[in-house]
């Protein structure tokens, strides 16, 4: 290493200490007040302190300065005045200053109308000054009377907040030293406004003032997504509930063309949030999700019903009604209903559901009933009545369902269903009279022909199309062979349209094919016989009377006294059914 290098290296610590001493002395001094030539009544856009920095004190300058703090050392205090070239002939050279510092700005830029605090620039025989019209063109211009120049409020504010570190090239002229080359003021300001340092500072300040941290933004975005999903889910559930309440089919042969999806697409026309939700891969509208939502709805309805039952009155007693049948797949389905009296003494019946059983023995039915009561939180101690049909597995004295229930609750009295009793009476009475039995069988064959043959049905309904003055015949009413108390409508429709029925049967036996013609001929011979007509006329008033009685028994508000009154039991006072 040469001697010159050694001397240079040894001189570096001394120079660094002198520079630190000068910087510390500059920040530790009090800036002298510059005599103000501004009119006190002249309005200022953002009133600033005497140092030219808006809203800052001497302590703020020390705490927000980017320069480090050093121990105080003796030395001369540099002058705060800006040192300019008295005869500046070079238009490109900018004046030098004795110090460089970052002035933090906390409010808006200082833009006074009186700018006499800024020095003039002498170029030959011309004197250039700062123009206040530049405020409108460059809103970030900040007049610093202390530096005798202008700064960039955006860049200085970003530097004081340590937000300009990403800028590769910084312009100290607009940050710390002050700009005062008025000849190229517009050119330099436009260049600075387009610089990366200015753009990065403005972007960082905007991000600081208008946005939160990354974690806050993620939480906010997650909350917005959850709110959007909640609104969409409400629309989906309400659409499914509407279809369920109206008893409409939810899914068609294809899922996309089902009522549920079509209804959602219709509602999405007025809701962009729902529309974007349905376009997602997972929209929770599949058949599995539909069944789950329907199950949740049914559970909610059942909980409300059971709450009403248990809180209907002080005693909260109730009765059960059970009946079973097979579905289309041959599986046994047992329907369970609850009958109770509310606080207003109104009789109510509520359907709880259908329950599949693999066995229909009395013990299996009893276990099913106990399981249903436990699941619905209906205490068996409050059970006071049980009503079934007269089958041995239900009404058996020792092994029937009612006997098993009485072992757990002796107060649950068994009552044979009144509708089943009346049905059994009518069926036995009809079978005891041969001519009524045969007449009803002939009427049933006529109903089968009317339902199975479309040609005969069209012939019957269009019998009087050419005759304008003659009314069209009424439709024939088919009946169920096992429900005897529903035959009155079929008997009435046949007797009222007797002539039209016989004419249609005669034409069908003459004009139709062999199979339909032979059936029509056989039915015509049977229903036109005097024995059949007599049997129907004899059965009609009895069946109509018993049908009304049966409907009264099946009323959900009927009472035992009302049943006895409808049956005409003597000694029962008249009540309203």
URQUI-V963487 format. One record per residue. RES is the residue in three letters. PSI is psi in whole degrees, 0 to 359 (NA if undefined). Layout:
res=RES psi=PSI
res=RES psi=PSI
//
This chain:
res=UNK psi=135
res=UNK psi=166
res=UNK psi=327
res=UNK psi=321
res=UNK psi=322
res=UNK psi=319
res=UNK psi=322
res=UNK psi=318
res=UNK psi=322
res=UNK psi=334
res=UNK psi=342
res=UNK psi=312
res=UNK psi=323
res=UNK psi=319
res=UNK psi=322
res=UNK psi=318
res=UNK psi=321
res=UNK psi=320
res=UNK psi=317
res=UNK psi=321
res=UNK psi=321
res=UNK psi=318
res=UNK psi=315
res=UNK psi=320
res=UNK psi=326
res=UNK psi=317
res=UNK psi=340
res=UNK psi=350
res=UNK psi=168
res=UNK psi=129
res=UNK psi=129
res=UNK psi=148
res=UNK psi=132
res=UNK psi=131
res=UNK psi=129
res=UNK psi=131
res=UNK psi=9
res=UNK psi=140
res=UNK psi=126
res=UNK psi=339
res=UNK psi=357
res=UNK psi=124
res=UNK psi=144
res=UNK psi=140
res=UNK psi=308
res=UNK psi=106
res=UNK psi=130
res=UNK psi=168
res=UNK psi=176
res=UNK psi=340
res=UNK psi=354
res=UNK psi=5
res=UNK psi=126
res=UNK psi=123
res=UNK psi=23
res=UNK psi=147
res=UNK psi=177
res=UNK psi=322
res=UNK psi=323
res=UNK psi=323
res=UNK psi=323
res=UNK psi=317
res=UNK psi=328
res=UNK psi=355
res=UNK psi=144
res=UNK psi=348
res=UNK psi=144
res=UNK psi=161
res=UNK psi=132
res=UNK psi=159
res=UNK psi=147
res=UNK psi=132
res=UNK psi=149
res=UNK psi=150
res=UNK psi=165
res=UNK psi=144
res=UNK psi=122
res=UNK psi=153
res=UNK psi=139
res=UNK psi=351
res=UNK psi=152
res=UNK psi=129
res=UNK psi=113
res=UNK psi=160
res=UNK psi=121
res=UNK psi=319
res=UNK psi=82
res=UNK psi=103
res=UNK psi=341
res=UNK psi=119
res=UNK psi=344
res=UNK psi=339
res=UNK psi=129
res=UNK psi=145
res=UNK psi=152
res=UNK psi=158
res=UNK psi=162
res=UNK psi=337
res=UNK psi=160
res=UNK psi=128
res=UNK psi=156
res=UNK psi=120
res=UNK psi=111
res=UNK psi=139
res=UNK psi=129
res=UNK psi=339
res=UNK psi=210
res=UNK psi=169
res=UNK psi=151
res=UNK psi=115
res=UNK psi=73
res=UNK psi=157
res=UNK psi=331
res=UNK psi=111
res=UNK psi=33
res=UNK psi=345
res=UNK psi=344
res=UNK psi=137
res=UNK psi=156
res=UNK psi=158
res=UNK psi=120
res=UNK psi=122
res=UNK psi=95
res=UNK psi=242
res=UNK psi=12
res=UNK psi=148
res=UNK psi=117
res=UNK psi=141
res=UNK psi=164
res=UNK psi=136
res=UNK psi=128
res=UNK psi=346
res=UNK psi=345
res=UNK psi=345
res=UNK psi=319
res=UNK psi=328
res=UNK psi=326
res=UNK psi=89
res=UNK psi=344
res=UNK psi=357
res=UNK psi=130
res=UNK psi=122
res=UNK psi=120
res=UNK psi=106
res=UNK psi=332
res=UNK psi=321
res=UNK psi=344
res=UNK psi=34
res=UNK psi=187
res=UNK psi=150
res=UNK psi=169
res=UNK psi=111
res=UNK psi=320
res=UNK psi=313
res=UNK psi=322
res=UNK psi=319
res=UNK psi=320
res=UNK psi=321
res=UNK psi=323
res=UNK psi=337
res=UNK psi=7
res=UNK psi=42
res=UNK psi=6
res=UNK psi=22
res=UNK psi=336
res=UNK psi=347
res=UNK psi=129
res=UNK psi=317
res=UNK psi=120
res=UNK psi=145
res=UNK psi=103
res=UNK psi=337
res=UNK psi=320
res=UNK psi=2
res=UNK psi=316
res=UNK psi=319
res=UNK psi=328
res=UNK psi=136
res=UNK psi=136
res=UNK psi=19
res=UNK psi=85
res=UNK psi=338
res=UNK psi=320
res=UNK psi=31
res=UNK psi=312
res=UNK psi=317
res=UNK psi=313
res=UNK psi=323
res=UNK psi=319
res=UNK psi=320
res=UNK psi=320
res=UNK psi=322
res=UNK psi=332
res=UNK psi=358
res=UNK psi=157
res=UNK psi=324
res=UNK psi=316
res=UNK psi=318
res=UNK psi=318
res=UNK psi=318
res=UNK psi=316
res=UNK psi=320
res=UNK psi=320
res=UNK psi=320
res=UNK psi=320
res=UNK psi=318
res=UNK psi=326
res=UNK psi=322
res=UNK psi=333
res=UNK psi=352
res=UNK psi=161
res=UNK psi=187
res=UNK psi=175
res=UNK psi=318
res=UNK psi=322
res=UNK psi=320
res=UNK psi=321
res=UNK psi=318
res=UNK psi=321
res=UNK psi=317
res=UNK psi=321
res=UNK psi=321
res=UNK psi=320
res=UNK psi=320
res=UNK psi=321
res=UNK psi=320
res=UNK psi=320
res=UNK psi=317
res=UNK psi=324
res=UNK psi=316
res=UNK psi=319
res=UNK psi=320
res=UNK psi=323
res=UNK psi=319
res=UNK psi=320
res=UNK psi=314
res=UNK psi=319
res=UNK psi=324
res=UNK psi=317
res=UNK psi=323
res=UNK psi=322
res=UNK psi=314
res=UNK psi=322
res=UNK psi=320
res=UNK psi=324
res=UNK psi=357
res=UNK psi=31
res=UNK psi=153
res=UNK psi=141
res=UNK psi=312
res=UNK psi=139
res=UNK psi=201
res=UNK psi=326
res=UNK psi=139
res=UNK psi=323
res=UNK psi=336
res=UNK psi=9
res=UNK psi=163
res=UNK psi=325
res=UNK psi=309
res=UNK psi=323
res=UNK psi=320
res=UNK psi=321
res=UNK psi=320
res=UNK psi=324
res=UNK psi=317
res=UNK psi=334
res=UNK psi=344
res=UNK psi=332
res=UNK psi=5
res=UNK psi=104
res=UNK psi=329
res=UNK psi=314
res=UNK psi=325
res=UNK psi=314
res=UNK psi=328
res=UNK psi=319
res=UNK psi=338
res=UNK psi=352
res=UNK psi=159
res=UNK psi=322
res=UNK psi=100
res=UNK psi=0
res=UNK psi=42
res=UNK psi=12
res=UNK psi=172
res=UNK psi=325
res=UNK psi=316
res=UNK psi=326
res=UNK psi=314
res=UNK psi=322
res=UNK psi=317
res=UNK psi=321
res=UNK psi=322
res=UNK psi=320
res=UNK psi=320
res=UNK psi=316
res=UNK psi=322
res=UNK psi=322
res=UNK psi=318
res=UNK psi=318
res=UNK psi=321
res=UNK psi=320
res=UNK psi=319
res=UNK psi=314
res=UNK psi=327
res=UNK psi=320
res=UNK psi=324
res=UNK psi=314
res=UNK psi=340
res=UNK psi=15
res=UNK psi=324
res=UNK psi=180
res=UNK psi=321
res=UNK psi=328
res=UNK psi=43
res=UNK psi=158
res=UNK psi=169
res=UNK psi=164
res=UNK psi=147
res=UNK psi=123
res=UNK psi=134
res=UNK psi=151
res=UNK psi=156
res=UNK psi=170
res=UNK psi=143
res=UNK psi=187
res=UNK psi=340
res=UNK psi=1
res=UNK psi=7
res=UNK psi=143
res=UNK psi=127
res=UNK psi=125
res=UNK psi=124
res=UNK psi=137
res=UNK psi=126
res=UNK psi=150
res=UNK psi=133
res=UNK psi=129
res=UNK psi=172
res=UNK psi=127
res=UNK psi=186
res=UNK psi=339
res=UNK psi=11
res=UNK psi=32
res=UNK psi=133
res=UNK psi=132
res=UNK psi=144
res=UNK psi=130
res=UNK psi=133
res=UNK psi=124
res=UNK psi=328
res=UNK psi=177
res=UNK psi=137
res=UNK psi=127
res=UNK psi=138
res=UNK psi=140
res=UNK psi=341
res=UNK psi=145
res=UNK psi=29
res=UNK psi=165
res=UNK psi=319
res=UNK psi=321
res=UNK psi=319
res=UNK psi=323
res=UNK psi=317
res=UNK psi=323
res=UNK psi=317
res=UNK psi=317
res=UNK psi=321
res=UNK psi=320
res=UNK psi=317
res=UNK psi=322
res=UNK psi=317
res=UNK psi=325
res=UNK psi=8
res=UNK psi=42
res=UNK psi=109
res=UNK psi=133
res=UNK psi=342
res=UNK psi=337
res=UNK psi=3
res=UNK psi=126
res=UNK psi=349
res=UNK psi=149
res=UNK psi=131
res=UNK psi=123
res=UNK psi=183
res=UNK psi=186
res=UNK psi=15
res=UNK psi=154
res=UNK psi=327
res=UNK psi=345
res=UNK psi=313
res=UNK psi=9
res=UNK psi=139
res=UNK psi=331
res=UNK psi=319
res=UNK psi=8
res=UNK psi=170
res=UNK psi=319
res=UNK psi=327
res=UNK psi=321
res=UNK psi=324
res=UNK psi=323
res=UNK psi=336
res=UNK psi=328
res=UNK psi=330
res=UNK psi=93
res=UNK psi=340
res=UNK psi=354
res=UNK psi=92
res=UNK psi=145
res=UNK psi=137
res=UNK psi=127
res=UNK psi=133
res=UNK psi=127
res=UNK psi=325
res=UNK psi=321
res=UNK psi=322
res=UNK psi=312
res=UNK psi=325
res=UNK psi=316
res=UNK psi=323
res=UNK psi=315
res=UNK psi=318
res=UNK psi=321
res=UNK psi=321
res=UNK psi=319
res=UNK psi=319
res=UNK psi=338
res=UNK psi=338
res=UNK psi=111
res=UNK psi=318
res=UNK psi=328
res=UNK psi=320
res=UNK psi=314
res=UNK psi=323
res=UNK psi=320
res=UNK psi=327
res=UNK psi=320
res=UNK psi=321
res=UNK psi=326
res=UNK psi=323
res=UNK psi=323
res=UNK psi=318
res=UNK psi=323
res=UNK psi=317
res=UNK psi=318
res=UNK psi=325
res=UNK psi=326
res=UNK psi=330
res=UNK psi=112
res=UNK psi=327
res=UNK psi=317
res=UNK psi=322
res=UNK psi=317
res=UNK psi=322
res=UNK psi=319
res=UNK psi=315
res=UNK psi=333
res=UNK psi=24
res=UNK psi=326
res=UNK psi=32
res=UNK psi=325
res=UNK psi=338
res=UNK psi=104
res=UNK psi=325
res=UNK psi=351
res=UNK psi=131
res=UNK psi=152
res=UNK psi=147
res=UNK psi=151
res=UNK psi=156
res=UNK psi=143
res=UNK psi=139
res=UNK psi=111
res=UNK psi=160
res=UNK psi=159
res=UNK psi=130
res=UNK psi=339
res=UNK psi=351
res=UNK psi=92
res=UNK psi=336
res=UNK psi=10
res=UNK psi=18
res=UNK psi=346
res=UNK psi=322
res=UNK psi=321
res=UNK psi=318
res=UNK psi=318
res=UNK psi=316
res=UNK psi=326
res=UNK psi=314
res=UNK psi=326
res=UNK psi=333
res=UNK psi=37
res=UNK psi=314
res=UNK psi=316
res=UNK psi=325
res=UNK psi=314
res=UNK psi=322
res=UNK psi=320
res=UNK psi=319
res=UNK psi=323
res=UNK psi=316
res=UNK psi=322
res=UNK psi=322
res=UNK psi=336
res=UNK psi=328
res=UNK psi=334
res=UNK psi=179
res=UNK psi=181
res=UNK psi=312
res=UNK psi=306
res=UNK psi=324
res=UNK psi=318
res=UNK psi=321
res=UNK psi=317
res=UNK psi=322
res=UNK psi=319
res=UNK psi=318
res=UNK psi=323
res=UNK psi=320
res=UNK psi=326
res=UNK psi=313
res=UNK psi=342
res=UNK psi=0
res=UNK psi=152
res=UNK psi=327
res=UNK psi=319
res=UNK psi=316
res=UNK psi=319
res=UNK psi=318
res=UNK psi=319
res=UNK psi=319
res=UNK psi=328
res=UNK psi=324
res=UNK psi=336
res=UNK psi=308
res=UNK psi=324
res=UNK psi=315
res=UNK psi=322
res=UNK psi=320
res=UNK psi=316
res=UNK psi=330
res=UNK psi=319
res=UNK psi=320
res=UNK psi=321
res=UNK psi=320
res=UNK psi=324
res=UNK psi=323
res=UNK psi=328
res=UNK psi=1
res=UNK psi=136
res=UNK psi=345
res=UNK psi=8
res=UNK psi=148
res=UNK psi=172
res=UNK psi=320
res=UNK psi=325
res=UNK psi=323
res=UNK psi=317
res=UNK psi=325
res=UNK psi=320
res=UNK psi=327
res=UNK psi=350
res=UNK psi=32
res=UNK psi=128
res=UNK psi=150
res=UNK psi=2
res=UNK psi=126
res=UNK psi=153
res=UNK psi=130
res=UNK psi=167
res=UNK psi=127
res=UNK psi=NA
//
